[in-house]
Amino acid sequence: MRIDYKRNGAEPKWDMVKTKIGNPLAELHDRLTEELARRESKESLVPLDRDPVPPKYVERVRRYYEELGH
């Protein structure tokens, strides 16, 4: 679009600009806003960056959570 404008002085096709650039950018903005809100939430009960359970403790952790569920 920029090249066409520079070469020919043609006005951009604004409907195409909106559908090909504007709408995807707005969607990305919304997703980023949601992700940032999720990560920065003070009400989060579980840390987002949990480390995996070391293999030797997997069975104990599983039993622990089963007991919590009872």
C-alpha positions as CSV (number, residue, x, y, z in Angstrom):
1,M,0.0,0.0,0.0
2,R,2.8,2.4,0.9
3,I,4.6,1.5,-2.4
4,D,1.4,2.2,-4.4
5,Y,1.0,5.5,-2.7
6,K,4.6,6.5,-3.3
7,R,4.7,5.4,-6.9
8,N,1.2,6.3,-8.1
9,G,-0.2,8.6,-5.4
10,A,-3.0,6.2,-5.0
11,E,-5.1,6.4,-1.9
12,P,-5.1,3.3,0.3
13,K,-8.1,1.1,0.2
14,W,-9.2,1.8,3.7
15,D,-11.7,-1.1,3.9
16,M,-8.8,-3.5,3.0
17,V,-6.5,-1.8,5.5
18,K,-9.1,-2.2,8.2
19,T,-9.8,-5.9,7.5
20,K,-6.2,-7.0,6.8
21,I,-4.4,-4.8,9.4
22,G,-6.7,-3.1,11.8
23,N,-8.9,-6.0,12.9
24,P,-6.0,-8.4,13.5
25,L,-4.2,-5.7,15.5
26,A,-7.3,-5.1,17.6
27,E,-7.7,-8.8,18.3
28,L,-4.0,-9.1,19.3
29,H,-4.4,-6.1,21.6
30,D,-7.4,-7.7,23.3
31,R,-5.5,-11.0,23.7
32,L,-2.5,-9.2,25.2
33,T,-4.6,-7.2,27.5
34,E,-6.3,-10.4,28.8
35,E,-3.0,-12.2,29.2
36,L,-1.4,-9.4,31.1
37,A,-4.5,-9.1,33.4
38,R,-4.3,-12.9,34.0
39,R,-0.6,-12.8,34.8
40,E,-0.8,-9.7,37.1
41,S,-3.9,-10.7,39.0
42,K,-3.5,-10.5,42.7
43,E,-6.3,-13.1,43.1
44,S,-4.4,-15.8,41.4
45,L,-4.4,-18.9,43.7
46,V,-1.8,-20.9,41.8
47,P,1.5,-19.4,40.6
48,L,1.7,-19.4,36.8
49,D,5.3,-20.6,36.6
50,R,5.1,-23.8,38.6
51,D,8.2,-26.0,38.5
52,P,7.5,-29.7,37.6
53,V,7.5,-32.1,40.5
54,P,10.8,-34.0,40.8
55,P,10.3,-37.6,39.6
56,K,11.1,-39.1,43.0
57,Y,8.2,-37.1,44.6
58,V,5.5,-37.7,42.0
59,E,3.8,-40.5,43.8
60,R,3.8,-38.6,47.1
61,V,2.4,-35.5,45.5
62,R,-0.3,-37.5,43.8
63,R,-1.3,-39.1,47.1
64,Y,-1.3,-35.7,48.8
65,Y,-3.8,-34.3,46.3
66,E,-6.0,-37.4,46.5
67,E,-6.1,-37.0,50.3
68,L,-7.0,-33.3,49.9
69,G,-9.9,-34.3,47.6
70,H,-11.4,-36.6,50.2
